[in-house]
């Protein structure tokens, strides 16, 4: 390998590693992951390094958020305040609903003077710039019965986790199959999972698995509770004068009784 090419490769590898170390992620919280018919769902989107600890995103930070009923029909969500939403109507269909959200694409540049929510353009002394592309999902059971399937779960997010089984029908010890897509194509890589109460340390997960050539993998449900699954991918930004790293993250939250 040419010395210059090798040096560039090492620099990019270092940038990707640095982005990995400092990256936070987003996930959807539900007020309850299992509600009775005739109740409304409550939703917020969190941001942090350690599940379930973190802050909250404002509705204005989201490009889209939706609620899909068991039949695949969209149900409305309305803002209660800057960080919390609820279903526009009470939910009466028994089965599994899916909440899906996409955060607005954004840049973050770490500089010698502090962090800036912009690309490298016009800045000096930039240590690292990252562009974030984030998709999030959550599964909700209404009426105590999960139903045989989940609603259509492919939303065209830059990276997304698609459940291949209904977690409401699982129990501790079972495997939960999923499919991960990156820009619409199967993603072969790692997928991580943790449950609420496992750890409050940054980026610590209870389980990790690999996806195959079809993007499919399985997560072992170690115990009952609310679980978070996360997949991520980082690659060099196409124009290093604009930014260093293009980051993709997908999360899925759910409850196993």
Secondary structure, DSSP 8 states (H G I E B T S, - for coil): --HHHHHHHHHHHHHHHHHHHH--EEEEEES-SEE-TTB--EEEEEEEEETTEEEE--GGGEEEEEEE-TTS-EE-EEESSSSEEEESS-B-S-EEEEEEEEE--EEEEEETTEEESS-STT-SSEEEEEEEEEEEEEEEEETT---SS--------SEEEEESS-GGG--TT-EEEEEEEETTEE--SEEEEEETTS--STT--SEEEE--TTSEEEEE--SSEEEEEEEEEEEE-S-TTT-SEEEEEEEEEEEE-
